[in-house]
Amino acid sequence: MSPLALLGGCHLALLDPSGDVARQQSDVMIVTTVIIALIIVPVLVAIGVIAWRYRASNEKAHYDAEWDHSPQLELVVWAAPLLIIIAVGAISWIGTHQLDPYRPLDRVAQGQPVAAGTKPLEVDVVSLRWKWLFLYPQYGIATVNQLAAPVNVPIRFKFTSDAMMDAFSVPELAGMVYTMPGMQTMLHAVINKPGQYPGFSANYSGAGFTDMRFTFEGMSQQDFDDWVAKAHAAGGTLDLQAYELLRQPERDAPVRSYASFEPDLYTRILNRCAGPGQECKGQMPMMSASATADDAMQGMQGHPAHAGADSPMDAGKPVPAQAAAAH
C-alpha cells in the first residue's frame, strides 16, 4: 500500500484542526507557505531549465562572453523576493496580533462572534512530574490527565508549573504554551467539534516526559454538565496534603478527579508555597519568583511586574507570580 493511501484515512491536526484558534493559525501557515512557494518553485524550475539549456552538449545555446548586466533581470531578481518578504511579514504581523494567546476571543468560529455577556470557561493548569493537573475554579473540581470543555464556549487557560519548565500542547485546540515555576502564562481558545483529542508536553522535562500525556474532550454542554456532576460524585478533596502526594514524580499517571480542591491552591502553587505548613508572602520579589524557572528564561525577567494577564499587549510575556496573584 502506498504512503499516500495510508495518509488518506489520517486526520492532520495542523492542516484541519477542530478549534477556531488552531484553524486560524493553520490558515496563516498555509497562506505563508503558498506565498513563499511563489518564489521557491520558479527558482527550482529555472535551475533545471538553465542547467538543461546550457549543458555542454547543447551547441545551439547562445553564449555571450561580454554579457554582465541586465536591468530587467535585476528588477525581477530583487523585486520579486522583496514583495514576498513584505507579504509574508504583513501576514505574520497581523496573525501574531490577532492570535495573541493573551487576547480574549472575539469569535468562537468564522462568522460567529462571542455572544455578549458570555463568560469563558476558566481552567487553571499545573504541569507536574509527569502529569497534568487541571483545576476548574467555577465548578470546584480538579482532574489529572483529563481536560474537558463544551464546544463553542471560550476557554481561558492560566498556566504554571510545579517544578520544571514544560509546554502545554493540544494541536487541535491552539498553539503550544510554556509553563514555568513561579510564573504564569495564558491562552484563550475554543473547541468547535465534539471528540477526544490528544494533549501532551512538547518540552523535555525528564525521564517521564514521554508519558506526560492527557486527553482533551470536546463535549456538548449537557455532556459537560454530566461530566462535572460525575467528578463531584466521585468525591475526594485535593487539599495541601493530597497535593503534596500528587506532586511526587509519577510516570503514566492514571486519570483521576477530585470533587473539591483547596480554594487558593493554584495561587499557592504559583507562589511556590503549596507545601503543608508553608505560608505565602503577600509580596514576592520578581527575581525570587522567577529564579526557579529555567535559565533560558532569564531574558524575560526584565518585564514589568504588572505584566497583565488580561491585556492583549502583554502577549507572550510570562507573568510573575505576585502579578498573577493580583488577577
C-alpha positions as CSV (number, residue, x, y, z in Angstrom):
1,M,0.0,0.0,0.0
2,S,1.4,3.4,-0.9
3,P,2.2,6.1,1.7
4,L,-0.4,8.4,0.1
5,A,-3.1,5.7,0.5
6,L,-2.2,5.3,4.2
7,L,-2.5,9.1,4.7
8,G,-5.9,9.1,3.1
9,G,-7.5,8.0,6.4
10,C,-5.5,10.3,8.6
11,H,-6.6,13.5,10.2
12,L,-3.8,16.0,10.0
13,A,-4.5,18.3,13.0
14,L,-2.2,21.0,11.8
15,L,-4.0,21.3,8.5
16,D,-7.5,20.6,9.6
17,P,-7.9,21.4,13.3
18,S,-11.1,21.3,15.3
19,G,-10.6,24.6,17.2
20,D,-11.1,28.1,15.7
21,V,-7.8,29.4,17.0
22,A,-5.9,26.5,15.7
23,R,-7.7,26.8,12.4
24,Q,-6.7,30.5,12.0
25,Q,-3.1,29.5,12.9
26,S,-3.3,26.8,10.2
27,D,-4.6,29.3,7.7
28,V,-1.6,31.7,8.4
29,M,0.8,28.8,8.0
30,I,-0.8,27.6,4.7
31,V,-1.0,31.1,3.2
32,T,2.6,31.9,4.2
33,T,3.8,28.6,2.6
34,V,1.9,29.3,-0.6
35,I,3.4,32.8,-0.8
36,I,6.9,31.5,-0.2
37,A,6.4,28.9,-2.8
38,L,5.7,31.6,-5.4
39,I,9.5,32.4,-5.3
40,I,10.9,29.0,-4.4
41,V,9.1,26.9,-7.1
42,P,10.0,29.2,-10.0
43,V,13.7,29.3,-8.8
44,L,13.8,25.5,-8.7
45,V,12.2,25.2,-12.1
46,A,14.7,27.8,-13.5
47,I,17.6,25.9,-12.2
48,G,16.5,22.8,-14.1
49,V,15.8,24.8,-17.3
50,I,19.1,26.7,-17.3
51,A,21.1,23.6,-16.5
52,W,19.4,21.7,-19.4
53,R,19.5,24.6,-21.9
54,Y,23.2,25.5,-21.3
55,R,24.5,22.0,-20.9
56,A,27.9,21.3,-22.6
57,S,26.4,19.1,-25.3
58,N,23.9,21.8,-26.5
59,E,25.7,23.6,-29.2
60,K,22.7,25.7,-30.2
61,A,22.6,27.6,-26.9
62,H,23.7,31.2,-27.3
63,Y,26.7,32.3,-25.2
64,D,27.7,35.9,-24.8
65,A,31.1,36.3,-23.2
66,E,30.7,40.1,-22.9
67,W,27.3,40.0,-21.0
68,D,27.5,41.3,-17.5
69,H,24.2,43.1,-16.6
70,S,20.5,43.3,-17.4
71,P,18.3,45.9,-15.7
72,Q,15.2,43.8,-16.5
73,L,16.7,40.7,-14.9
74,E,17.9,42.7,-11.9
75,L,14.4,44.1,-11.4
76,V,12.9,40.6,-11.3
77,V,15.7,39.1,-9.1
78,W,15.3,41.9,-6.4
79,A,11.7,43.0,-6.7
80,A,10.0,39.5,-6.5
81,P,11.7,38.4,-3.3
82,L,11.1,41.9,-1.8
83,L,7.4,41.6,-2.5
84,I,7.4,38.1,-1.0
85,I,9.1,39.3,2.2
86,I,6.6,42.2,2.5
87,A,3.6,39.9,2.1
88,V,4.9,37.3,4.5
89,G,5.9,39.9,7.1
90,A,2.5,41.6,6.9
91,I,0.6,38.3,7.3
92,S,2.8,37.2,10.1
93,W,2.5,40.5,11.9
94,I,-1.3,40.6,11.6
95,G,-1.7,36.9,12.5
96,T,0.6,37.2,15.5
97,H,-1.5,40.0,17.0
98,Q,-4.9,38.6,16.1
99,L,-4.0,35.2,17.6
100,D,-2.2,36.6,20.6
101,P,-2.8,33.8,23.3
102,Y,-3.3,36.5,26.0
103,R,-6.1,38.1,23.9
104,P,-9.7,37.2,24.8
105,L,-11.6,35.7,21.9
106,D,-14.0,37.8,19.9
107,R,-15.4,34.9,18.0
108,V,-15.9,31.2,18.5
109,A,-16.0,30.3,14.8
110,Q,-15.9,32.0,11.5
111,G,-18.9,34.3,11.3
112,Q,-19.9,33.5,14.8
113,P,-18.9,36.2,17.3
114,V,-18.8,35.6,21.1
115,A,-22.3,36.5,22.4
116,A,-22.5,39.5,24.7
117,G,-22.2,38.6,28.4
118,T,-20.6,35.2,27.7
119,K,-18.3,34.1,30.4
120,P,-15.4,31.9,29.4
121,L,-14.7,28.6,31.0
122,E,-11.8,29.1,33.3
123,V,-9.2,26.3,33.7
124,D,-6.1,26.6,35.8
125,V,-3.4,24.3,34.6
126,V,-0.4,23.0,36.5
127,S,2.3,20.8,35.0
128,L,3.7,18.2,37.4
129,R,6.3,15.5,37.0
130,W,5.0,13.9,34.8
131,K,1.3,14.6,34.6
132,W,-1.1,17.4,34.2
133,L,-3.4,18.9,36.9
134,F,-6.5,20.8,35.7
135,L,-8.4,23.0,38.2
136,Y,-11.9,24.3,37.4
137,P,-12.5,27.2,39.8
138,Q,-16.0,27.9,38.5
139,Y,-17.1,24.3,39.3
140,G,-14.8,23.5,42.2
141,I,-13.4,20.3,40.7
142,A,-10.0,19.1,39.7
143,T,-8.8,16.4,37.3
144,V,-5.5,14.7,36.5
145,N,-4.6,13.9,32.8
146,Q,-8.2,14.7,31.7
147,L,-9.4,18.0,30.3
148,A,-12.9,18.7,29.1
149,A,-14.8,21.7,27.7
150,P,-18.1,22.4,26.0
151,V,-17.9,23.1,22.3
152,N,-18.2,26.7,21.1
153,V,-17.5,28.1,24.5
154,P,-14.4,30.3,25.0
155,I,-11.8,28.8,27.3
156,R,-9.5,30.9,29.4
157,F,-6.4,28.9,30.5
158,K,-3.9,30.0,33.1
159,F,-0.7,28.0,33.3
160,T,2.1,27.4,35.8
161,S,4.4,24.6,36.8
162,D,5.3,22.9,40.0
163,A,8.9,22.1,39.4
164,M,10.2,22.5,35.9
165,M,9.5,24.0,32.5
166,D,7.0,22.2,30.3
167,A,4.9,23.1,27.3
168,F,1.1,22.5,27.0
169,S,0.2,21.4,23.6
170,V,-3.2,20.3,22.0
171,P,-2.7,20.7,18.3
172,E,-6.4,20.5,17.6
173,L,-7.1,23.4,20.0
174,A,-4.4,26.0,19.7
175,G,-0.6,26.6,19.6
176,M,1.9,25.5,22.3
177,V,2.2,27.5,25.5
178,Y,5.0,27.1,28.0
179,T,4.6,26.5,31.8
180,M,7.2,27.7,34.2
181,P,7.6,27.5,38.1
182,G,6.7,30.8,39.8
183,M,5.4,32.3,36.5
184,Q,2.1,32.4,34.8
185,T,1.3,32.2,31.1
186,M,-2.1,32.3,29.4
187,L,-4.1,31.0,26.5
188,H,-7.6,31.8,25.1
189,A,-9.0,29.1,22.8
190,V,-12.2,27.3,21.8
191,I,-13.1,23.8,20.5
192,N,-15.8,23.5,17.8
193,K,-16.2,19.8,17.3
194,P,-17.1,17.1,19.9
195,G,-14.4,14.5,20.2
196,Q,-11.3,13.3,22.1
197,Y,-8.1,15.0,21.2
198,P,-4.5,14.1,22.3
199,G,-2.6,16.5,24.5
200,F,1.0,16.3,25.7
201,S,4.0,18.2,26.9
202,A,6.1,19.4,24.0
203,N,9.2,20.3,26.1
204,Y,11.6,17.7,27.5
205,S,11.3,17.7,31.3
206,G,13.0,14.4,32.4
207,A,12.7,10.7,32.2
208,G,8.9,10.6,32.4
209,F,8.4,13.2,29.7
210,T,7.2,10.6,27.1
211,D,4.3,9.6,29.4
212,M,3.2,13.2,30.1
213,R,0.0,12.9,28.0
214,F,-3.6,13.7,28.6
215,T,-6.9,13.6,26.8
216,F,-8.8,16.8,25.9
217,E,-12.5,16.1,25.3
218,G,-14.8,18.5,23.5
219,M,-18.4,17.9,24.6
220,S,-21.9,19.3,24.3
221,Q,-23.0,21.5,27.2
222,Q,-25.2,18.7,28.6
223,D,-22.4,16.2,28.4
224,F,-20.0,18.6,30.1
225,D,-22.5,19.2,32.9
226,D,-22.8,15.5,33.3
227,W,-19.0,15.2,33.4
228,V,-18.8,17.8,36.1
229,A,-21.5,16.1,38.1
230,K,-19.7,12.8,37.8
231,A,-16.5,14.4,39.1
232,H,-18.4,15.8,42.1
233,A,-20.0,12.4,42.8
234,A,-16.6,10.7,42.7
235,G,-15.7,12.5,45.9
236,G,-12.2,13.3,47.2
237,T,-10.6,16.6,48.2
238,L,-7.3,18.0,46.8
239,D,-6.0,19.7,49.9
240,L,-2.4,20.7,50.5
241,Q,-1.6,17.2,51.9
242,A,-3.2,15.5,48.9
243,Y,-1.3,17.9,46.6
244,E,2.0,17.1,48.3
245,L,1.4,13.4,47.4
246,L,0.2,14.2,43.9
247,R,3.2,16.3,43.1
248,Q,5.6,13.4,43.6
249,P,7.1,12.1,40.3
250,E,4.9,9.6,38.6
251,R,5.1,8.0,35.1
252,D,2.0,7.1,33.1
253,A,-0.3,8.6,35.7
254,P,-3.9,7.4,35.5
255,V,-6.9,9.7,35.1
256,R,-8.4,10.8,38.4
257,S,-10.7,13.5,39.7
258,Y,-11.4,15.4,42.9
259,A,-14.8,16.7,43.9
260,S,-13.2,19.8,45.5
261,F,-9.8,21.4,46.0
262,E,-8.1,24.0,48.2
263,P,-9.6,27.3,47.2
264,D,-6.3,29.1,46.8
265,L,-4.3,26.0,45.6
266,Y,-3.4,27.5,42.2
267,T,-2.2,30.7,43.8
268,R,-0.1,28.8,46.3
269,I,1.5,26.7,43.5
270,L,2.2,29.8,41.5
271,N,3.8,31.5,44.5
272,R,5.8,28.4,45.4
273,C,4.1,27.9,48.8
274,A,1.9,24.9,48.3
275,G,3.6,22.6,50.8
276,P,1.9,21.7,54.0
277,G,2.6,24.4,56.7
278,Q,4.0,26.9,54.2
279,E,2.7,30.5,54.2
280,C,2.6,32.6,51.1
281,K,4.1,36.1,51.3
282,G,2.0,39.0,50.3
283,Q,4.6,40.4,48.0
284,M,7.2,38.3,46.2
285,P,10.2,39.9,44.6
286,M,10.3,39.3,40.8
287,M,13.7,37.8,40.8
288,S,13.0,35.3,43.5
289,A,9.6,34.4,42.0
290,S,11.3,33.5,38.7
291,A,14.6,32.2,40.0
292,T,13.4,28.6,39.8
293,A,12.5,29.0,36.1
294,D,14.8,27.6,33.5
295,D,18.0,29.8,33.0
296,A,16.9,30.2,29.3
297,M,14.0,32.4,30.5
298,Q,16.3,34.9,32.3
299,G,15.8,37.4,29.5
300,M,12.2,37.7,30.4
301,Q,12.8,38.8,34.0
302,G,13.2,42.4,32.9
303,H,9.5,42.7,32.0
304,P,7.4,45.0,34.3
305,A,6.0,43.3,37.4
306,H,2.5,44.3,36.3
307,A,2.6,42.4,33.1
308,G,-1.1,41.8,32.9
309,A,-2.8,38.5,32.2
310,D,-5.8,40.4,30.9
311,S,-4.0,42.8,28.5
312,P,-3.6,41.8,24.8
313,M,-0.5,44.0,24.7
314,D,1.3,41.5,27.0
315,A,1.3,38.7,24.6
316,G,3.9,36.1,25.1
317,K,5.1,37.6,28.4
318,P,5.1,35.2,31.3
319,V,3.5,36.9,34.3
320,P,5.5,36.9,37.6
321,A,3.8,35.2,40.5
322,Q,2.9,38.3,42.5
323,A,1.3,40.0,39.5
324,A,-0.6,36.9,38.5
325,A,-2.0,36.6,42.0
326,A,-3.4,40.0,41.7
327,H,-5.6,38.8,38.8
